[in-house]
Every structure is written in structure tokens, then in C-alpha cells.
Amino acid sequence: MGLRSDDPVLSWIGSLGLALAAPSCLVVDLVGPFQPGGRSLVDVYAEGPRLDEISPARVGTAVVPGGNLDASEVQDAVGLLGRSWPRLVVRSDGVRWPGATVPYAGLYPGALAPTAKGPAVWQRLRSSGQAPGPGPVLPRIGSAAVTLLLDNKRPTSRRWVKSWARVWAMPWG
């Protein structure tokens, strides 16, 4: 399942929140800056997945950077990885991922308030407005949890992560 947000911070923490709500999950990051060294989706596409990449070695979340692939190559490489991973989240750029995608938007107040009317996952903020469309409204996430997620660490508060669990069961087009 893909996750897309126009807000780069929400895009990252949302992808991790959705992944952490599953016992084991792989996050494919098509948005983040490509970090050379280590394996990426480009390597999986070119060489095929290694044995340690086709399924989780332990319970938890793993992240693989996307790299420079077009939409059909992304779909093929994600398909190779997705055969054995119990759950897979694609942090989508809105262009290269053709699969089901969860829109994720912050409920900013005033002029920054979201205007999309379609279904989405809505993130409650310090001073939030109403969700303009259907979909779950997640509880506020504290700044300490955001900092941990941005540092690739699991937040100590489970309330926000648990709120993502219902997103897995929803139909996303």
C-alpha cells in the first residue's frame, strides 16, 4: 500500500506509522533523498532481491530507499519484495507508484486548512480544524515522537501508532 502526503514530514512519519502498526513491514521510500551506499530498490530491480531482503529476518520495520526507477520498474521491484513481506508501505511521490495509495494530510488551521474532499487519513495538530472529507482522524502526535520517527527510531507512545492499524483494513484506490 502506498502513502502520499504533500507535507514532507507527514509523508515520512505517516509511512513509518503505518508500517509500525503492522508486526513486520517493509517501507520503500520513493520520496526521500537517495543515499548512496547500501542497497536500494534500483539494486533489487537490477539484480533481484537477496535472500535477506525477500522476507523479514525479525519482527519490526525495515526501510529501503527507492532510487531512480520509472513507474513500471518500481512496480516490478516492489512486486518482487512484496511476495514474502507480510506488509509493505510505499512512501509515494504521487508519480511512480501506481498501486493503492493512502492520502495523508495535516488538519492545519485557517488558510493552510486542507481543501481535498476525498477520503484520507487526517492528522490532528495542535490547533486543528475539521476533516474536510471522510477517513480516520489520528490523535495528535507529540514533538518527541516526531523527533524519534525522523531519527528512524520507534516512538515510546503507542497511541498514535495503534491508531494507524485501522488504515490497513480500509479500501484505498
C-alpha positions as CSV (number, residue, x, y, z in Angstrom):
1,M,0.0,0.0,0.0
2,G,1.3,3.5,-0.8
3,L,1.1,6.5,1.4
4,R,1.3,10.1,0.0
5,S,1.4,13.5,1.6
6,D,2.3,16.9,0.3
7,D,3.9,17.6,3.6
8,P,7.4,16.0,3.7
9,V,7.4,15.5,7.5
10,L,3.9,13.9,7.4
11,S,5.0,11.8,4.4
12,W,7.9,10.3,6.4
13,I,6.2,9.9,9.8
14,G,3.0,8.6,8.2
15,S,4.8,5.9,6.3
16,L,6.6,4.8,9.4
17,G,3.3,5.0,11.5
18,L,1.5,2.8,9.0
19,A,4.5,0.4,9.0
20,L,4.8,0.3,12.8
21,A,1.1,-0.6,13.1
22,A,1.9,-4.0,11.4
23,P,4.1,-6.7,13.2
24,S,6.6,-6.8,10.3
25,C,6.7,-4.3,7.4
26,L,9.0,-3.0,4.7
27,V,8.9,0.7,3.8
28,V,10.0,1.5,0.2
29,D,10.9,5.2,0.2
30,L,10.4,6.8,-3.2
31,V,10.4,10.3,-1.9
32,G,13.5,10.7,0.3
33,P,16.9,11.8,-0.9
34,F,18.7,8.8,-2.3
35,Q,21.6,7.8,0.0
36,P,24.4,6.1,-1.9
37,G,26.0,3.0,-0.4
38,G,23.8,0.2,0.8
39,R,21.2,-1.5,-1.4
40,S,18.2,0.3,-2.9
41,L,15.2,-0.6,-5.0
42,V,17.4,0.0,-8.0
43,D,19.6,-2.9,-6.9
44,V,16.6,-5.1,-6.2
45,Y,15.3,-4.4,-9.7
46,A,18.7,-4.9,-11.5
47,E,20.0,-7.9,-9.5
48,G,16.9,-9.3,-7.9
49,P,16.3,-9.4,-4.2
50,R,18.8,-11.1,-1.9
51,L,17.7,-13.8,0.4
52,D,17.8,-11.5,3.4
53,E,15.6,-9.0,1.5
54,I,12.7,-11.2,0.4
55,S,11.3,-11.7,3.9
56,P,11.8,-10.2,7.3
57,A,14.6,-11.6,9.4
58,R,12.9,-10.4,12.6
59,V,9.7,-8.7,13.7
60,G,9.8,-5.0,13.0
61,T,10.1,-2.4,10.3
62,A,12.8,-2.2,7.6
63,V,13.3,0.7,5.1
64,V,14.8,0.5,1.6
65,P,15.5,3.7,-0.5
66,G,13.8,3.9,-3.9
67,G,16.4,5.4,-6.3
68,N,15.9,6.4,-9.9
69,L,13.4,4.0,-11.4
70,D,10.3,4.7,-13.5
71,A,6.8,3.6,-12.5
72,S,6.9,0.1,-14.2
73,E,10.3,-0.6,-12.8
74,V,9.1,0.4,-9.3
75,Q,6.1,-1.8,-9.6
76,D,8.2,-4.8,-10.7
77,A,10.8,-4.3,-7.9
78,V,8.1,-3.7,-5.2
79,G,6.3,-6.8,-6.5
80,L,9.4,-8.9,-6.0
81,L,9.8,-7.7,-2.4
82,G,6.0,-7.8,-1.7
83,R,5.7,-11.6,-2.4
84,S,7.1,-12.5,1.0
85,W,6.8,-9.4,3.3
86,P,3.6,-9.6,5.3
87,R,3.0,-5.8,4.8
88,L,4.6,-3.3,2.5
89,V,4.3,0.5,2.5
90,V,5.5,2.6,-0.4
91,R,6.2,6.2,0.5
92,S,4.8,7.6,-2.7
93,D,5.8,10.6,-4.7
94,G,2.4,10.5,-6.4
95,V,4.0,9.7,-9.8
96,R,6.0,6.5,-9.7
97,W,3.6,4.3,-7.6
98,P,0.5,3.1,-9.5
99,G,-0.8,0.9,-6.6
100,A,-3.4,1.7,-3.9
101,T,-2.4,4.9,-2.1
102,V,-3.5,6.4,1.2
103,P,-3.7,10.2,1.1
104,Y,-2.4,11.7,4.4
105,A,-3.0,15.3,5.3
106,G,-2.5,17.5,8.4
107,L,-5.5,19.4,9.7
108,Y,-3.9,22.8,9.6
109,P,-6.0,25.8,10.7
110,G,-7.0,28.8,8.6
111,A,-5.6,29.4,5.2
112,L,-3.5,26.2,5.4
113,A,-6.5,24.0,6.1
114,P,-6.8,21.1,3.6
115,T,-9.4,21.5,0.9
116,A,-9.5,18.0,-0.5
117,K,-12.9,16.4,-0.1
118,G,-11.9,12.8,-0.8
119,P,-11.1,10.1,1.7
120,A,-7.8,10.4,3.5
121,V,-6.1,9.9,6.8
122,W,-6.3,13.2,8.7
123,Q,-3.7,14.2,11.2
124,R,-4.9,16.2,14.2
125,L,-2.5,19.0,15.0
126,R,-2.1,21.4,18.0
127,S,-4.8,23.7,16.7
128,S,-6.8,21.6,14.2
129,G,-9.8,22.2,12.1
130,Q,-12.4,19.7,11.0
131,A,-11.6,17.0,8.4
132,P,-13.0,18.1,5.1
133,G,-13.5,14.6,3.9
134,P,-14.1,11.0,5.1
135,G,-11.4,8.9,6.8
136,P,-9.9,8.3,10.2
137,V,-8.7,11.3,12.2
138,L,-5.5,10.4,14.0
139,P,-4.7,11.7,17.5
140,R,-2.1,14.4,17.9
141,I,1.5,13.2,17.8
142,G,3.9,14.8,20.2
143,S,7.0,16.6,19.1
144,A,9.2,14.0,21.0
145,A,7.6,11.2,18.9
146,V,8.1,13.1,15.7
147,T,11.7,13.6,16.5
148,L,12.2,9.9,17.2
149,L,10.5,9.0,13.9
150,L,12.6,11.5,12.0
151,D,15.7,9.8,13.5
152,N,14.4,6.3,12.4
153,K,13.5,5.3,16.0
154,R,10.3,3.9,17.4
155,P,8.2,6.4,19.4
156,T,7.6,5.4,23.0
157,S,3.9,6.4,22.9
158,R,1.9,3.6,21.2
159,R,-1.4,5.5,21.0
160,W,-0.6,7.2,17.7
161,V,0.9,4.1,16.2
162,K,-2.1,2.0,17.2
163,S,-4.4,4.5,15.5
164,W,-2.8,3.5,12.2
165,A,-3.9,-0.1,12.5
166,R,-7.4,0.5,11.1
167,V,-5.9,2.1,8.0
168,W,-4.7,-1.3,6.8
169,A,-8.3,-2.6,6.7
170,M,-9.7,0.3,4.7
171,P,-10.2,0.2,0.9
172,W,-7.9,2.6,-0.8
173,G,-8.0,3.2,-4.6
